[in-house]
Amino acid sequence: MKLSFLLFTLLLALSLNLQAQNYGLGNTDPSVFSKYKLPETNLKSIFFNTQLNYRTQKGDYNNVTSYSTSSGSSIYKRFTSSLSPTIYMLMENDDRVLNLSTNISGGYSNYYNKSHSTSIIPNNNPFFNYNYSKQVTFDLNMDVIGNYRNYFTSGDLFYSVGTDLNARITDTKIDDRQGKTFNGTKTQDYYFTMGIGWGRLRNVTPVVSAIRFQERLKQINLLNNDLNTNTIESLAEQFSRQSYYSRVYNRDAKYFWQDIEKTLYENGVSLSGLNMYGSNYLMESLNEIRFSRYEGIIGGVNLQLNYENNFNSEFSRISEQFFGLANAFAEYSHQMNLNSQLRSRLSLSGGPSITKNSEVKQKYLLEAFVGYYYELTDRIVTSATDNLSLSFKNHARQDKSLSNTINLNVNYFIEDHLSLTASYSFYYNEGKYSEQKTVNNENYVSLGLTYFIDRAFIYL
């Protein structure tokens, strides 16, 4: 547990240290991000993600009961492949936000596992056990996440409703010393949330595009000084509406750039007479931003209803829980410069079970996230993230679980709609269930391709 908190703290400290860097925006006022007002936006994105993963894991456990003590370890290697189509929708302006994300993923994994253990019973000789297992698993996972946030007035107070629905089906075939067996599981985890909060978290990706565009104007000697803040904001709104032109005009690029030139006119900049190189150089700036940029801070309190349902065919048993939870959350995102972004989230939840004769009387959950994103070039994006989760459940016995996942990712955009992703993940889990204690350390290495069918702003 101490190692997990240490790793999370180190990444958070590193991010805060990096945050102290200068913006690198020249004379542009950094407040242009916080002052940006969201235009009427309807964003729809469809993409397919496929991955190949190689994973190694070493697990150790220690089980102490009133009549025996046992300990052991296991090592296994796993190969997995997956295909995941995702549909994302975002409708927003400065007064309300509606987003919906739907993801269906299917996977295949094959691994070989070997383990050994030692059991000690008082007044008896130690018992040593060696085991192996070959396992093939097929799984299907479905996620639906939606959130609606509406501001009461022109201030920062809002109300929100949301949902997070997850269902997973897994079929596993096992070949081990006991013979061949089959096990199927189905897990359902549904959250419904409503509450109030304060703050704003805006998508400022178009602002970054506008400042990048300013840099390129300087590079081709069309601009000597920085554009004023009003022009940056006007360019940002114009860039966010780029795909609208193809719905209205046959020669959409012509009319789009005519309107851009009108916006630049007040700063004495003219795009007429540009050669082919200069035109292409400016146009490329609109495709440089490889991850969404957010600026601001937001927080609030919620009432949550959480339904859990677990079925295991091996025991032919269904476990069902229904919780009423109070939740408090905060989220922060900041553009440290044109190339990097810091994001963090914190959520605390807790409350009783409202299921009659429930095995679990209460549940408490702490979740924390910190992430740092950096664009090395216009086609290479790197990120480092840390997810920490700590949960307690009050049974007739006390259960707890701590997990920490660190991810390091490199995305190379082969072209605007296709990226190659390489990632490394370290996963740590420590759990106490009844009288059994477990500790797992896992390492993942993956390589995959993501294809974006549509990733532009669309206005209706």
N, C-alpha and C positions, 0 to 999 in steps of 0.2 A: 504494500500500500504506500509506503514512504517513497519508493522508487517512482510510482505512478504520479504522485503529487509533485515530486521533484522535477520530472520531465515536463509536466504541464507548466510549472512555474518558470522553468528555464525558457521555454518557448514564448511565454507571455512576456518575460523580461526582455528577451531579444527583440520581440515585436515593438515593445515600448521604447527601447533604445533606438531602433530604426526609425520610429515615429519622430524622433527629435531632429531628423535630417531636414534640411531646407526643402521647400516645395520644388525648386528647380523650374519655376514658372516665369523666370525673368521678372518683369515689372508687373505682371498680371496679379491682381489682388486675389489671394486664396479664398476670400469670402464669396467669390463667384460660384463656388460649389454650393455653399449653404443658402445663397440667395436665389438659386435657380428655381423657377416655378415650372412644375411639370405641365406640359401641354396635354391636350386630350389624346390619349394613346390607346391603341388596340394592337397588342403584340401577340402574334401566334407563331409558335415554333414547333417543328416536328423533326425529330432526329432518331437515328438508329445507332446504338452503341454495341459493339461486340468486343469481347475480351478473352484473352488466354491468360491463365494464372498458374503460377507455380508457387506452392506453399510448403513450408516446413514448420513443424511444431514440436516443442518439447513440453510435456506436462508433468507436474509433480503433485502428488496428493498425500495427505496425512489424515487418517481417520481414527479417532480415539473414542471408544465407547467404554461402558462400565465393565465389560467383560473381555475386551481385546484391543489391541493396537495394530494398525496396519499402515504401511506406507509403500509408495512405489512411484514409478515414472513410466512415461511412454514417449515414443518418438515415431512420428510418421511424416510421410511426404505425400502431397496431393497435387494432382493436375486437374484444373477446371476450365471449362469454356462456357460462355454465356452469350445470349442475344437479348437486347433490351430496347424495344421501341418506346419512345417517350413523346407525349404531347403536352405542350406548355402554353398557357394562355394568360395574358396580363392585360387588364383594362384599368386605366388609371388617369387621374388628373390630380391637381393639387388638393382636392377636397375629398377624394375617395379612391380606394384601391381595391381591385378584385383580381385575385390570381388563382389559377387552377392548374394542377400538375397531375398527369396520369402516367403511370409507368407499369409496364408488364415485362417481367424478365424471366427467362427460362435458362436453366443451367444443367450441366453434366459434370460430374466429378468422379475420379477414380483414384483410390489411394491404398497403400499398403501400410499396416500399422503393426508395430511390435511393442510389447510391454513386459515389465517384470514387477513383482511385488513381494513384500515380506510381511507376514502376519505373525503377531506374537500374542499367545494366550497364556495367562499366568499358569505356572506349574506344567507347561508343555513346551516341547521343542518348537523353535521357529518354523514356520511353513513358508516355503519359497514357491512362487508360481511364475511360469513364463507363458505368454500368450502371443498369438499373432492374428491378424485379421485382414482380409481383402474385402474392400467395400466399393460398391458402385451406387451412385446416388443421382437421381433426377429430381429437380425441384422447379416449382413455379411460384413466383412471387408477384403480387399485385398491390400497388400503392395508389391511393387517391388523396391528394392534399389540396385543400382549398381554404382561402381566407378572404374575408371582406372587412375592410376598415373604412369608416366614414367619420369625417370631422364635424363636430357640432356647429362651429362657427369658423371664422377666419383664423382662429387661434390654433393651438396645438392639442386640444383635448378631443378624444375620439372614442367611439364605441366599436367593437369588433365581434365577429362571429367566425368560427372556423371549424374545420373537420380534418381528421387524419385517419384514414382507413387503411388497414394493412391485413392481407390474408396470404398465407403461405402453405403450400402443399408439398410434401417431400415423400418420395418413395425410395427405399434403400434395400439393396440386396447384399447380404453378408455371407462370406465364406470363411469360417474359422475352425478351431479345433472341435467345437461342438457341432459342426455341420453347417448346412446352408439354411439361412433364415431370411424372412422378409419382414420389413417394418415400415409402416406408413404413418405419417403425422400430419395433422392439419392445425394450424394456429391462426387465430383471429384476434386482432387488437384494434379496437375502434375508440377514437377520441372525438368528443364534441365539446366545443369551447365557446364561451361568450364572456365578454368583460369590457372594461374601460381602460384607457391608457393616455399617455401624454408623449408628445414628441413627433418628429418626422424623420423618415428614412427615405430619401429620394434617389431615384436612378439618375445619376449624373453622367452616364456614358456619353451622351451628346456633347456635354461641356468639355470632356477630355478630347473628343474629336475636334471641337472647335479650336482648342488651344494647339493641338497638333497641326491643324490646318494653318494656324497663324505661324507656326515654326517654318512650315514649308513655303509660305509666302515670303518669309525672310530669306530662305535659302535660294530662291530664284529671283531675289532682288526686286520684288514687287512691294515690299514693306520694310521700312526702316525702324519704326517704333512699334511697340505693342498696341494692339487694338484696344479701344476702351471697353469697359465692362459691359455696357449696353449692347455693343456690337457682338461681343463674345456670346452673350445670352441669346441674341437674335439668330446668330449662326447656329447655336446649339439647337434651338427650336426648329430651324430650317433643316438641319441634318436629320433630326428625328422624324421628319415628314418625307424623307427622300423617296421611299417606295410608294407613297401616295401618287406621285406623278405618273407612274406607269398605268394607273387605273383611270387617269383623266386624259393624258396626252399620248399620241402615237409616238412622237419624238420626245420622250420624257426627259432624257438627259439635257436636251437643248433648253427646255423651259426651267428645269431645276437650276442649271448653272446661270441662267439669266436672272433668276431670283436671288441667287447667291451674290451675283455682281451688284445688284441693287442694294443688298444689305451692306456690302463693302464700300459703297460709293461715298458714304458720309466720312470715311477715313481716307478718301482720295485714292482708293485702290481700284484699278481697272484690269479685268481679265482679258480684254480684247487684245488681239495680236499675239497671244501665247502660241509657241510652237508645240509640236506633238509631245516632246519630252516634258515641257512645263505642264501641259494639260494632264498627262498621265501621272505625273508626280503629285499634283494636287489631288487628283481623284483617288489615288491610293490611300490617302490619309483617312478616308471614310471607312476603309476595311481593316484598319490597323488594330482596333480595339478588340482583343480576343477574350475578354471576360467582362461581365457586367460590373459597372462601378456604382457603388452606393455611398452616400454621404449623410451622416446624421446620427441621432441617438433616439431611441424609443424605449418605452417601458410601460408596464401596466400590471393589472391584477385580473384574474379570470376565475370563473367557475367552470370546472371540467367534469364531464361524465366519461368514464373509462370502462369499456366492456372487454373482457378477456375470455377467450374460449380455446381450450387446448384438448386435442384428441390424439391418443396414441394407440395404434392397432395392436401393439405388442401386449398391452395390458387391457385392451378394450375398455378404456376408461376416459370419460370426459370431465375436465376440470373447468368450472365456470365461475367467473368473478365479475362483480359490477361495483365500481367505486365512484364516490362523489368526492372530488378533489378541489382544494383551493390552490391557486397557482399564482406566482409572481415571476415576472420575467423582465429582462433588459437586453437590448441589442445595440451595438455600436459599430459604425463603419466609418473609415476615414481614408481619404486620398492623400497619401504621404508625398507623392509626386506624380508626374505623368505616367510613370511606369509601375507604380506599386500601390497596394491597398492593404489595409489592416482591418480585419473584422473579428468581432467577439460577441458571444452570447452567453447568458446565464439564466437558468430557469430553476425554480424551486417549487415542488408540488408535494401535497400531503393531504390525507383524509381517510375516512373510514370506508369499509365495505358496506354496501346496502343490500347485499344478497343474503337471503335468509339461510341460516346455518352455514355461513361461509367459513372455509378453513382459514382464510386470511382476514384478520380483523381490521388491520390498518396497513397503508402503504405510504412510503415517503421516497421522494426521488429528487436528486440534485443532478443537473446536467450543465456542463460548461464546454465552451468551444472557443478556440482562438485560431485564427488563420492569417497567413501572410502570403500575398500573391504578387508576383513580379514578372514583368515582360522583359526578357533578355533582348529580344529583337522583335520585329513586327510579326514574326511567325513562330517564335518560341516563348511559351508561357510556363513559368514554374510556380509551384505553390508548396507550402508547408503548413499542415493543419494538425491540431490536437483536439480530440474529443474525449472528455472525461465524464463518466457516469457513475453515480453512487446511489444504491437503492437499499431500502430496508422494508421488510414485510414482517408484520407481527402475527405469527401463527400461535399455536399452542407452544411452539418453539420460536426462537428468533432466527430469521434468515437475513443475510445481507449479501450484496454483490457489488464489487468495484471493478470497473473496466476502463481502460485507457487505450486509445488508438491514435498512433502518430502516422500520418501519411505524408510522403514526399512524392510529388508528381512533376513530370515534364511533358508538356503537350507541344507537338510540332505540327503546325498547320501546313499540310502538303499543298492545299489550295483553300479557298475561302470556305468550302463546304466539307472538307475532309481533314481530319486531324489524326495523328499517330500519338498514342499515349503510352508512356512508360511510368510505372509507379512502384514504390516500395512502401510496405506498411508493417508496423510493429504493433502487435496487439497483446495487452497484458490483462489478465482477468484473475481476480481473487474472490472466492465465494465461500460462504458458510451456509450449509443447508442441513438442518437438524444437527446431527453430531459429526457431519462430514465436512472437512475443509479441503478446498481445491485451489491450486495455483497453476495457471497456464500462461506460457509465453509462446507467441506465434509470430512467424515472419511470412510475409507475402511479397512476391515479385510478380508483376503482371505487365503484359504488353497487349495493346488493343487498338482498334480503329473506331472512330466515331464519324458518322456521316450525317450532316445536317441537310435535310430536305428544304427547310425554310427557316431562316433565323433573322428575319428583317421585321421592322416596324410596319404594320399595316393599318391604315386608317379607313374606317367605314363611314 
